[in-house]
């Protein structure tokens, strides 16, 4: 019985230390976001980014979600402080079906 109580104590301690770490990380992120200049959008060519490569990245993101490799994707490409490409692919239930089959 003491082993179980000890394990519960260890797990509780780890849980609360993880919560504290998350709180400090969130606070750091908030400070970073508040003090960062906003990213502006620009054409890929204006910051020397290949439009063709961004197209390949777009296809890769769509295929990964469609094939069920990942449930969804949110991606952003920025260079020299300017956003040149962003994409959000919706949640795919196929990913979760694949997980159930592997269990």
C-alpha positions as CSV (number, residue, x, y, z in Angstrom):
1,X,0.0,0.0,0.0
2,X,2.9,2.4,0.8
3,X,4.3,1.8,-2.8
4,X,1.0,2.9,-4.3
5,X,0.8,6.0,-2.1
6,X,4.4,6.8,-3.0
7,X,3.7,6.4,-6.7
8,X,0.6,8.7,-6.4
9,X,2.8,11.3,-4.6
10,X,5.4,11.1,-7.4
11,X,2.8,11.4,-10.1
12,X,1.1,14.3,-8.4
13,X,4.4,16.1,-8.0
14,X,5.3,15.6,-11.6
15,X,1.8,16.8,-12.7
16,X,2.1,20.0,-10.7
17,X,5.6,20.7,-11.9
18,X,4.4,20.2,-15.5
19,X,1.6,22.7,-14.8
20,X,4.1,25.2,-13.5
21,X,6.3,24.7,-16.5
22,X,3.4,25.2,-18.8
23,X,2.4,28.4,-17.0
24,X,5.9,29.9,-17.2
25,X,6.1,28.9,-20.9
26,X,2.7,30.6,-21.7
27,X,3.8,33.7,-19.8
28,X,7.1,33.8,-21.8
29,X,5.1,33.3,-25.1
30,X,2.7,36.1,-24.2
31,X,5.6,38.5,-23.4
32,X,7.3,37.5,-26.7
33,X,4.1,38.1,-28.7
34,X,3.4,41.4,-27.0
35,X,6.9,42.7,-27.8
36,X,7.3,41.3,-31.3
37,X,6.5,43.5,-34.4
38,X,3.7,42.1,-36.5
39,X,4.7,40.1,-39.6
40,X,3.6,41.6,-42.8
41,X,2.7,39.6,-46.0
42,X,4.8,39.7,-49.1
43,X,5.2,38.0,-52.4
44,X,7.6,35.1,-52.3
45,X,9.8,36.6,-55.0
46,X,10.3,39.8,-53.0
47,X,12.2,37.9,-50.3
48,X,13.9,35.3,-52.6
49,X,11.6,32.4,-51.9
50,X,10.7,30.0,-54.7
51,X,7.0,29.9,-55.6
52,X,7.5,26.4,-57.0
53,X,8.9,25.1,-53.7
54,X,6.0,26.6,-51.8
55,X,3.7,24.8,-54.2
56,X,5.4,21.5,-53.4
57,X,5.0,22.3,-49.7
58,X,1.3,22.9,-50.3
59,X,0.9,19.5,-52.0
60,X,2.8,17.8,-49.2
61,X,0.5,19.3,-46.5
62,X,-2.7,18.3,-48.4
63,X,-1.5,14.8,-49.1
64,X,-0.4,14.2,-45.5
65,X,-3.9,15.1,-44.2
66,X,-5.7,13.2,-47.0
67,X,-3.6,10.0,-46.5
68,X,-4.2,10.1,-42.8
69,X,-0.5,10.7,-41.8
70,X,-1.5,13.6,-39.6
71,X,-4.9,14.8,-38.4
72,X,-4.4,18.4,-39.6
73,X,-1.7,20.9,-40.4
74,X,-1.2,24.6,-39.7
75,X,2.0,25.9,-41.5
76,X,3.5,29.3,-42.1
77,X,6.6,30.3,-44.1
78,X,8.2,33.6,-43.3
79,X,11.4,35.2,-44.5
80,X,13.0,38.5,-43.6
81,X,10.1,39.2,-41.3
82,X,7.5,38.8,-44.0
83,X,4.9,36.0,-44.4
84,X,5.1,34.5,-47.9
85,X,2.9,31.4,-47.4
86,X,0.4,30.0,-44.9
87,X,-1.9,27.0,-44.9
88,X,-4.3,25.3,-42.6
89,X,-5.6,21.9,-43.6
90,X,-8.6,20.6,-41.7
91,X,-8.9,17.7,-39.4
92,X,-9.0,14.3,-41.1
93,X,-10.8,11.5,-39.4
94,X,-8.8,9.0,-41.4
95,X,-5.8,9.7,-39.1
96,X,-7.9,8.5,-36.1
97,X,-9.1,5.5,-38.0
98,X,-5.5,4.5,-38.7
99,X,-4.7,4.9,-34.9
100,X,-7.6,2.6,-34.0
101,X,-6.4,-0.1,-36.4
102,X,-2.8,0.0,-35.0
103,X,-4.0,-0.6,-31.4
